[in-house]
Amino acid sequence: MNDRNSVTAEAVSQAEPLTKRLRHILSNQNLEAHRAVIKEIAAELDADILDCAAALVYLNQSAATIPSIGFWEEQKPAIKPPPAPSLPPIKMIRYRLDIGRTHHVTVEEIRKVLVEESGVDKNNINRVDIHGVYTIIELPAGMPPDIFQHLKTVEINQQKLNITRIKARSKKRGKGNFRRGRQRSAQLDNQSTDLSGVVG
């Protein structure tokens, strides 16, 4: 017997729920329009109506692995939505607060006070690093001057924040310090040479 025409035990077991569904549809639905569609498909394919029904059962068996679509609809490829435009990263500025572990402050308290007193979005408060007597935080650039002044006077646990902006260290400054140190050591060498001439 041909494999194509053989009926496996698995196919029979899958037919049981299908039979229940078909019985329900046959007794509760008006299928005139669907009959007309099947006749049209059978005529177009030059196939027997029973063969068309068998093909529909085959489609139904594989419905668990493909998206549910009407038998008469053409399956369209899923269209991916365009990616959301990525926003440029927010420029962050580092600030120092005159409050730290010795004042029994927590990251949550600092975030809450900053949100309430400045209106900054809590998701835009970055890197809250609490040290002994101070805290370093990052906030978005462009803080209005009046809010900056107000935050100087805000208190947590009776300790003023006294917020100050931390200036970025420039690399040139470091190189300048190094050169100046070499010049000083050169001056000291010259002085010692002069002194040795005097002593000699």
MIPAVEX-601141 format. One line per field, with one value per residue (C-alpha): x, y, z; residue in three letters. Coordinates in nm, 2 decimals, padded with zeros to 4 digits, always signed. Layout:
<rs>
x = (X; ...)
y = (Y; ...)
z = (Z; ...)
aa = (Ala; ...)
</rs>
This chain:
<rs>
x = (+00.00; +00.12; +00.25; +00.05; -00.28; -00.19; -00.36; -00.14; -00.26; -00.14; -00.37; -00.67; -00.60; -00.58; -00.91; -01.11; -01.10; -01.15; -01.47; -01.61; -01.54; -01.69; -02.00; -02.05; -02.00; -02.23; -02.51; -02.47; -02.34; -02.48; -02.23; -02.38; -02.11; -01.84; -01.99; -01.98; -01.61; -01.52; -01.70; -01.52; -01.18; -01.25; -01.34; -01.03; -00.80; -00.99; -01.01; -01.27; -01.46; -01.35; -00.98; -01.03; -01.18; -00.88; -00.64; -00.83; -00.80; -00.42; -00.40; -00.59; -00.34; -00.05; -00.24; -00.07; +00.26; +00.15; -00.04; -00.42; -00.56; -00.87; -00.84; -00.93; -00.69; -00.35; -00.09; +00.10; +00.45; +00.46; +00.56; +00.80; +00.72; +00.99; +01.24; +01.16; +01.39; +01.68; +01.71; +02.05; +02.20; +02.14; +02.44; +02.50; +02.67; +02.84; +02.74; +02.85; +02.61; +02.72; +02.55; +02.68; +02.69; +02.76; +02.42; +02.24; +02.11; +02.01; +02.01; +01.63; +01.60; +01.83; +01.65; +01.31; +01.41; +01.57; +01.25; +01.03; +01.24; +01.37; +01.12; +01.39; +01.28; +01.40; +01.53; +01.76; +01.94; +02.25; +02.54; +02.44; +02.77; +02.74; +03.07; +03.14; +03.04; +02.94; +02.76; +02.84; +02.55; +02.49; +02.20; +02.10; +02.27; +02.07; +01.95; +01.78; +01.97; +01.67; +01.64; +02.02; +02.00; +01.69; +01.87; +02.15; +01.91; +01.71; +01.78; +01.78; +01.80; +01.86; +02.17; +02.17; +02.25; +02.46; +02.48; +02.79; +02.89; +03.21; +03.42; +03.56; +03.93; +04.12; +04.41; +04.61; +04.61; +04.77; +05.05; +05.11; +05.16; +05.41; +05.62; +05.61; +05.74; +06.04; +06.12; +06.12; +06.36; +06.58; +06.59; +06.68; +06.96; +07.09; +07.07; +07.26; +07.53; +07.56; +07.58; +07.85; +08.05; +08.02; +08.11; +08.41)
y = (+00.00; +00.35; +00.56; +00.86; +00.67; +00.49; +00.61; +00.61; +00.56; +00.92; +01.06; +00.86; +01.00; +01.36; +01.30; +01.26; +01.62; +01.72; +01.51; +01.68; +02.03; +01.93; +01.79; +02.12; +02.33; +02.11; +02.14; +02.51; +02.70; +02.79; +02.65; +02.75; +03.01; +02.76; +02.49; +02.73; +02.81; +02.44; +02.37; +02.67; +02.55; +02.19; +02.31; +02.54; +02.26; +02.00; +01.79; +01.58; +01.75; +01.47; +01.53; +01.90; +01.80; +01.56; +01.85; +02.07; +01.80; +01.79; +02.17; +02.14; +01.89; +02.12; +02.42; +02.38; +02.47; +02.76; +03.07; +03.03; +03.17; +03.11; +02.84; +03.09; +03.35; +03.37; +03.34; +03.67; +03.70; +03.88; +04.24; +04.36; +04.70; +04.95; +04.99; +05.27; +05.56; +05.56; +05.87; +06.03; +05.95; +06.21; +06.41; +06.35; +06.59; +06.48; +06.65; +06.63; +06.63; +06.72; +06.41; +06.06; +05.74; +05.93; +06.10; +05.76; +05.83; +05.57; +05.57; +05.55; +05.86; +06.06; +05.96; +06.03; +06.38; +06.47; +06.36; +06.56; +06.87; +06.91; +06.72; +06.51; +06.16; +05.89; +05.69; +05.98; +05.98; +05.77; +05.64; +05.74; +05.67; +05.73; +05.79; +05.88; +06.25; +06.31; +06.15; +06.16; +06.15; +06.20; +06.41; +06.52; +06.83; +07.15; +07.18; +07.53; +07.76; +07.82; +07.44; +07.42; +07.69; +07.53; +07.19; +07.36; +07.43; +07.10; +06.88; +06.50; +06.40; +06.76; +06.78; +07.03; +06.88; +07.18; +07.05; +07.14; +07.06; +06.85; +06.99; +06.74; +06.68; +06.78; +06.57; +06.88; +06.98; +06.64; +06.68; +07.04; +06.92; +06.66; +06.91; +07.15; +06.88; +06.81; +07.18; +07.20; +06.90; +07.07; +07.39; +07.19; +07.03; +07.37; +07.50; +07.20; +07.26; +07.62; +07.53; +07.27; +07.55; +07.77; +07.50; +07.39)
z = (+00.00; -00.08; +00.22; +00.09; +00.13; +00.45; +00.77; +01.08; +01.44; +01.51; +01.23; +01.37; +01.72; +01.58; +01.40; +01.72; +01.84; +01.47; +01.46; +01.77; +01.62; +01.29; +01.45; +01.64; +01.33; +01.12; +01.37; +01.46; +01.15; +00.81; +00.57; +00.23; +00.15; +00.25; +00.03; -00.26; -00.19; -00.18; -00.51; -00.66; -00.53; -00.65; -01.00; -01.02; -00.91; -01.12; -00.81; -00.63; -00.34; -00.12; -00.21; -00.12; +00.21; +00.28; +00.20; +00.44; +00.71; +00.64; +00.68; +01.01; +01.14; +01.08; +01.22; +01.56; +01.40; +01.18; +01.27; +01.26; +00.93; +00.73; +00.47; +00.21; +00.31; +00.16; +00.43; +00.43; +00.58; +00.91; +00.87; +01.13; +01.27; +01.20; +01.49; +01.72; +01.66; +01.90; +02.11; +02.15; +02.49; +02.76; +02.86; +03.23; +03.47; +03.80; +04.12; +04.48; +04.77; +05.13; +05.27; +05.32; +05.52; +05.85; +05.80; +05.77; +05.42; +05.16; +04.78; +04.78; +05.00; +04.78; +04.47; +04.62; +04.74; +04.41; +04.22; +04.46; +04.48; +04.13; +03.91; +03.75; +03.62; +03.86; +03.57; +03.49; +03.83; +03.77; +03.98; +04.33; +04.51; +04.88; +05.07; +05.43; +05.44; +05.07; +04.78; +04.40; +04.16; +03.79; +03.67; +03.32; +03.19; +03.17; +03.53; +03.56; +03.79; +04.03; +04.09; +04.14; +04.41; +04.57; +04.59; +04.79; +05.07; +05.07; +05.37; +05.43; +05.79; +05.89; +05.66; +05.37; +05.03; +04.93; +04.58; +04.38; +04.02; +03.98; +03.70; +03.45; +03.48; +03.17; +03.04; +02.96; +03.33; +03.43; +03.17; +03.29; +03.65; +03.53; +03.34; +03.63; +03.86; +03.62; +03.61; +03.99; +04.01; +03.75; +03.95; +04.26; +04.07; +03.96; +04.32; +04.45; +04.18; +04.28; +04.65; +04.58; +04.40; +04.71; +04.95; +04.74)
aa = (Met; Asn; Asp; Arg; Asn; Ser; Val; Thr; Ala; Glu; Ala; Val; Ser; Gln; Ala; Glu; Pro; Leu; Thr; Lys; Arg; Leu; Arg; His; Ile; Leu; Ser; Asn; Gln; Asn; Leu; Glu; Ala; His; Arg; Ala; Val; Ile; Lys; Glu; Ile; Ala; Ala; Glu; Leu; Asp; Ala; Asp; Ile; Leu; Asp; Cys; Ala; Ala; Ala; Leu; Val; Tyr; Leu; Asn; Gln; Ser; Ala; Ala; Thr; Ile; Pro; Ser; Ile; Gly; Phe; Trp; Glu; Glu; Gln; Lys; Pro; Ala; Ile; Lys; Pro; Pro; Pro; Ala; Pro; Ser; Leu; Pro; Pro; Ile; Lys; Met; Ile; Arg; Tyr; Arg; Leu; Asp; Ile; Gly; Arg; Thr; His; His; Val; Thr; Val; Glu; Glu; Ile; Arg; Lys; Val; Leu; Val; Glu; Glu; Ser; Gly; Val; Asp; Lys; Asn; Asn; Ile; Asn; Arg; Val; Asp; Ile; His; Gly; Val; Tyr; Thr; Ile; Ile; Glu; Leu; Pro; Ala; Gly; Met; Pro; Pro; Asp; Ile; Phe; Gln; His; Leu; Lys; Thr; Val; Glu; Ile; Asn; Gln; Gln; Lys; Leu; Asn; Ile; Thr; Arg; Ile; Lys; Ala; Arg; Ser; Lys; Lys; Arg; Gly; Lys; Gly; Asn; Phe; Arg; Arg; Gly; Arg; Gln; Arg; Ser; Ala; Gln; Leu; Asp; Asn; Gln; Ser; Thr; Asp; Leu; Ser; Gly; Val; Val; Gly)
</rs>
